[in-house]
Amino acid sequence: MIENIEINFNSYVVPKVEPVIGRKWILNGEYNSFYNYVKDRYQGSPTNNGIINAYTSYIYGEGLVNDETPLSQLNKNDLRLICQDFYTYGAFAVQIIWNLTRTFPIIIKYTPVFKYGLSQNIKGDIDGYWYCYDWTKTWKYKPEFYPKYTGKYKNCDVEVLIIQRPSSNNYFSNPSYVSGLQYAQLEEELSNSAINHILNGFSAGKIINVYNNSGSLSEELKREQSKKIIEKLTGSSNNNKVIVSVNDNPDNKITVDSIDIPELNQQYQYFAEESKRQLFAAHSVTSPRLFGSTDGSGFGNNAEEMKTARKEIYRMVINPSREIIIDGLMSILENIPNEKYNIYFKDFEELK
């Protein structure tokens, strides 16, 4: 019996995510799937993860101050999460809590932007947001509506405001590095492939040919025999085990043919380096050395060149991100009476 193996090579297609407009809410892809896609690329790609964490740290610096005084309405941990969400997803969300007399906002709290859908009125304006812990299970986690913060009390003690990167999209903004997401997925798949390669005994696969001269077998018996062989041989605990076949007749022998991929190491190396290069480009990284990479591309490693590279990053990424975050927070703070705010991010001492 020879078991035929069919191999399908599916071409990769970049996920096309469009807003899903429902009766009550508008989501960023089905069940807010684009947010989940971006989150998976953050968790699965070491390079993408490292760059996002580094940029978050650069944006946050030593925190947000108001004329050298820490901002009392927003705690440090919430601010860090705001910086991370803004760079990761291209947007951040905050809850605004009013004071007891309902005259002005008193607390600004971080809330995860990827758990929100938009609410649109008949004029086409966004007038609020729908929060759901898990949009795939709205039957279990009932979405809750929050009005959009405008500076005027709306008979609701908690309001929400989402600040996004400038975008031509009608509803949702993409992260600045959106063109690099497929390379983050490539790096993730390379890791999965390497693990599977090890678990498979450093082989791309095997074809097991079992010969039987007792007459033709029914398709059902062929499937049953194949199933038993696969159950015995699959799994990391069975890697490289010796298979012993004892037969009285040479016609009953079992042969095992390995499927080897030529130049596999070179292919891994090429795609690993290419995915890293493209991620650096998508994130506007001027010098990989600023992010702990030993890649020799870009600027050199002497002090002056590193300083120039850092200035470029601040000009292209850090300062524009800070400006949007500050403008968003100021749209809340400016409604607090008898207070003047001059807020800015304080840089690390060694970067001043």
TAFENLIN-V842943 format. One record per residue. PHI is phi in radians with two decimals (999 if undefined). PSI is psi in degrees with one decimal (none if undefined). Layout:
# TAFENLIN-V842943
<<PHI & PSI> <PHI & PSI>>
This chain:
# TAFENLIN-V842943
<<999 & 129.5> <-2.00 & 120.7> <-1.51 & 119.0> <-1.41 & 139.0> <-2.05 & 125.0> <-1.80 & 127.2> <-1.99 & 123.9> <-1.87 & 129.1> <-1.84 & 104.5> <-1.59 & 132.8> <-1.36 & 141.1> <-1.41 & 136.6> <-2.18 & 128.8> <-1.08 & 128.7> <-1.02 & 127.2> <-1.76 & 109.9> <-1.91 & 125.6> <-2.14 & 152.6> <-1.01 & 138.3> <-1.84 & 114.3> <-1.72 & 115.0> <-1.82 & -168.3> <-1.21 & -34.8> <-2.02 & -34.8> <-2.32 & 161.1> <-2.05 & 125.7> <-1.98 & 155.4> <-1.47 & 77.2> <1.54 & 167.2> <-1.07 & 125.9> <1.02 & 30.5> <1.05 & 38.2> <-1.15 & -28.2> <-1.17 & -37.9> <-1.03 & -43.0> <-1.14 & -37.2> <-1.09 & -45.9> <-1.11 & -41.6> <-1.10 & -41.2> <-1.11 & -37.2> <-1.23 & -29.2> <-1.22 & -41.6> <-1.37 & -28.1> <-1.67 & -21.0> <-1.84 & 115.8> <-1.05 & -41.2> <-1.16 & -47.8> <-1.08 & -42.1> <-1.06 & -46.8> <-1.13 & -40.9> <-1.16 & -45.1> <-1.09 & -43.2> <-1.10 & -40.2> <-1.16 & -45.2> <-1.12 & -38.1> <-1.04 & -42.9> <-1.14 & -41.8> <-1.10 & -44.2> <-1.11 & -45.9> <-1.19 & -40.0> <1.03 & -123.1> <-1.87 & 19.9> <1.87 & 177.5> <-1.77 & 129.5> <-2.22 & 156.2> <-2.03 & 97.5> <0.94 & 51.9> <1.28 & 3.7> <-1.90 & 131.6> <-0.98 & 141.0> <-1.23 & 119.1> <-1.31 & -26.1> <-1.35 & -12.5> <-2.40 & 124.2> <-1.45 & 165.8> <-1.12 & -42.1> <-1.12 & -40.8> <-1.11 & -38.6> <-1.14 & -40.8> <-1.05 & -43.2> <-1.17 & -34.4> <-1.09 & -45.5> <-1.09 & -42.1> <-1.18 & -45.8> <-1.09 & -40.9> <-1.10 & -43.8> <-1.32 & -37.0> <-1.21 & -46.4> <-1.89 & -9.3> <1.42 & 13.9> <-2.86 & 158.1> <-2.46 & 157.3> <-2.20 & 143.5> <-2.35 & 148.6> <-1.72 & 136.2> <-1.95 & 122.6> <-1.87 & 128.7> <-1.46 & 160.0> <-1.31 & 175.8> <-1.09 & -31.4> <-1.57 & 1.4> <1.04 & 35.1> <-1.83 & -23.8> <-2.81 & 157.7> <-1.22 & 142.2> <-2.10 & -26.2> <-2.37 & 138.3> <-2.03 & 121.3> <-2.12 & 141.4> <-1.19 & 143.9> <-2.54 & 139.7> <-1.15 & 122.1> <-1.15 & -28.8> <-1.29 & -2.9> <-1.76 & 7.3> <-1.96 & 144.1> <-1.99 & 165.0> <-1.71 & 150.5> <-2.01 & 129.9> <-2.11 & 131.7> <-1.48 & 179.5> <-1.16 & -18.6> <-1.46 & -7.7> <1.62 & 3.9> <-1.59 & 148.4> <-1.38 & 116.2> <-1.97 & 1.0> <3.11 & -174.8> <-2.44 & 146.5> <-1.86 & 126.0> <-1.81 & 133.7> <-2.50 & 132.3> <-1.08 & -37.0> <-2.58 & 108.2> <-1.24 & -13.7> <-1.42 & -8.9> <-2.33 & 55.0> <-1.15 & -20.5> <-1.23 & -25.0> <-1.69 & -41.4> <-1.97 & 96.2> <-1.16 & 124.3> <-1.05 & 142.1> <-2.08 & 134.5> <-1.57 & 137.7> <-2.24 & 130.2> <-1.19 & 152.5> <-1.30 & 136.2> <-1.26 & 127.7> <-2.22 & -2.7> <1.74 & -8.6> <-2.03 & 132.4> <-1.13 & 134.2> <-2.10 & 35.9> <1.05 & 34.1> <-2.52 & 121.6> <-1.20 & -20.5> <-2.18 & 126.0> <-2.14 & 165.3> <-2.22 & 145.9> <-2.39 & 129.5> <-1.94 & 127.0> <-1.92 & 128.3> <-2.13 & 161.6> <-1.11 & 147.7> <-0.99 & 134.1> <-2.68 & 150.9> <-1.45 & -9.7> <-1.17 & 144.7> <-1.24 & -30.8> <-2.14 & -47.3> <-2.17 & 146.5> <-1.76 & 146.6> <-1.60 & 156.5> <-1.12 & 156.0> <-1.11 & -25.0> <-1.76 & 24.5> <-0.97 & -31.9> <-1.19 & -14.9> <-1.67 & -1.2> <-1.10 & -37.4> <-1.18 & -29.0> <-1.34 & -29.2> <-1.13 & -39.2> <-1.20 & -36.6> <-1.06 & -44.3> <-1.10 & -38.5> <-1.11 & -44.6> <-1.19 & -32.8> <-1.08 & -40.5> <-1.11 & -46.0> <-1.08 & -40.4> <-1.13 & -40.4> <-1.12 & -41.1> <-1.11 & -45.5> <-1.11 & -34.5> <-1.10 & -40.8> <-1.20 & -44.9> <-1.12 & -24.5> <-1.61 & 18.1> <1.22 & 36.0> <1.00 & 36.6> <-2.28 & 144.7> <-1.29 & -13.4> <2.67 & 173.6> <-2.42 & 146.0> <-1.93 & 119.4> <-1.77 & 118.1> <-1.80 & 119.9> <-1.98 & 119.6> <-1.75 & 136.3> <-2.39 & 122.9> <-1.78 & 16.8> <-1.53 & 12.0> <1.94 & 168.0> <-1.18 & 138.9> <-1.70 & 149.5> <-1.23 & 158.9> <-1.06 & -36.1> <-1.11 & -42.1> <-1.19 & -35.3> <-1.09 & -45.3> <-1.13 & -39.8> <-1.13 & -41.6> <-1.17 & -40.6> <-1.11 & -41.5> <-1.07 & -42.5> <-1.14 & -40.5> <-1.14 & -44.5> <-1.10 & -40.7> <-1.10 & -34.8> <-1.36 & -28.5> <-1.84 & -14.9> <-1.53 & 160.0> <1.81 & 147.8> <-1.10 & -28.0> <-1.23 & -14.6> <-1.81 & 7.3> <-1.07 & 136.9> <1.05 & 20.2> <-1.26 & 148.7> <-1.39 & 130.2> <-1.77 & 121.3> <-1.93 & 124.1> <-2.11 & 117.4> <-1.91 & 117.0> <-2.34 & 143.5> <-1.34 & -25.9> <-2.06 & 127.4> <-1.05 & -20.2> <-1.25 & -14.1> <-1.67 & 9.0> <-1.18 & 156.9> <-1.90 & 130.6> <-2.02 & 143.9> <-2.14 & 118.5> <-1.89 & 128.9> <-1.52 & 144.7> <-1.77 & 110.6> <-1.91 & 137.7> <-1.69 & 119.6> <-1.15 & 140.3> <0.95 & 42.2> <-1.11 & -41.4> <-1.07 & -41.7> <-1.15 & -36.1> <-1.17 & -44.1> <-1.00 & -47.4> <-1.11 & -43.2> <-1.09 & -50.5> <-1.20 & -32.3> <-1.13 & -45.8> <-1.19 & -39.6> <-1.16 & -42.4> <-1.11 & -38.5> <-1.16 & -43.3> <-1.06 & -44.6> <-1.21 & -33.2> <-1.18 & -41.0> <-1.04 & -41.2> <-1.16 & -44.1> <-1.10 & -33.3> <-1.55 & 5.9> <1.00 & 40.1> <-1.38 & 116.7> <-1.39 & -33.4> <-2.47 & 113.3> <-1.00 & -24.7> <-1.12 & -24.9> <-1.20 & -15.4> <-1.99 & 20.8> <1.45 & 7.6> <-1.56 & 144.9> <-1.63 & 7.5> <-1.01 & 131.5> <-1.45 & -0.2> <-1.30 & 162.2> <1.40 & -146.2> <-1.23 & 163.7> <-1.40 & -161.8> <-2.10 & 12.2> <-1.39 & 163.8> <-1.04 & -41.9> <-1.20 & -41.0> <-1.20 & -37.1> <-1.15 & -37.9> <-1.12 & -41.3> <-1.13 & -42.6> <-1.09 & -40.4> <-1.15 & -39.3> <-1.06 & -40.2> <-1.10 & -41.1> <-1.12 & -41.6> <-1.13 & -39.2> <-1.21 & -41.0> <-1.56 & -30.9> <-2.15 & -55.6> <-1.17 & -54.5> <-1.12 & -43.3> <-1.06 & -37.4> <-1.15 & -45.2> <-1.06 & -39.6> <-1.09 & -43.2> <-1.16 & -42.4> <-1.09 & -45.5> <-1.13 & -43.5> <-1.06 & -39.5> <-1.13 & -43.7> <-1.21 & -34.8> <-1.17 & -28.4> <-1.14 & -18.0> <-1.63 & -48.5> <-1.15 & -29.9> <-1.17 & -12.6> <-1.61 & 3.6> <-1.55 & 118.7> <-1.24 & 152.9> <1.09 & 24.7> <-2.29 & 143.5> <-2.08 & 134.1> <-2.12 & 131.5> <-2.28 & 74.3> <-1.57 & 146.3> <-2.80 & 158.9> <-1.45 & 131.9> <-1.55 & 124.9> <-1.35 & 158.7> <-1.00 & 145.4> <-0.97 & -41.3> <-1.31 & -11.1> <-1.76 & -3.8> <-1.17 & none>>
